[in-house]
Amino acid sequence: MSYYSDGAAGALLRLEAGQIRQARGELMKAGLIAYRRPFYQVLSLEPEVTGSGSSAPVVAPARVGGVRAVGDVLRSLLAQKEEGGR
């Protein structure tokens, strides 16, 4: 859990307020974080196991990748978004 304000997170990550909001939206859309002002929660990267009504559980595919700094993830998402808009 984190309770950094947008201003504090922007200063730490060297991102402007609009970039913070955009990156937060992308992370939420990707299922990587939950956000309810002022709290951020990093969600589990473990595969999700759910019951499907049959005898075998349904296992969602695991996310792949190594450990990365949040600032690097946010910058990467913003760069991808900017490249896609060109």
PEMOFEN-V764037 format. One record per pair of residues at least 24 apart in sequence whose ideal C-beta (glycine too) atoms are under 7 Angstrom apart, sorted by the first residue. I is the first residue (numbers start at 1). GAP is how many residues later the second one is. If there is no record, write none. Layout:
BEGIN
i:I gap:GAP
i:I gap:GAP
END
This chain:
BEGIN
i:1 gap:38
i:1 gap:39
i:1 gap:40
i:2 gap:38
i:3 gap:35
i:3 gap:36
i:5 gap:33
i:13 gap:58
i:13 gap:61
i:15 gap:59
i:19 gap:59
i:22 gap:56
i:23 gap:51
i:23 gap:54
i:23 gap:55
i:26 gap:51
i:26 gap:55
END
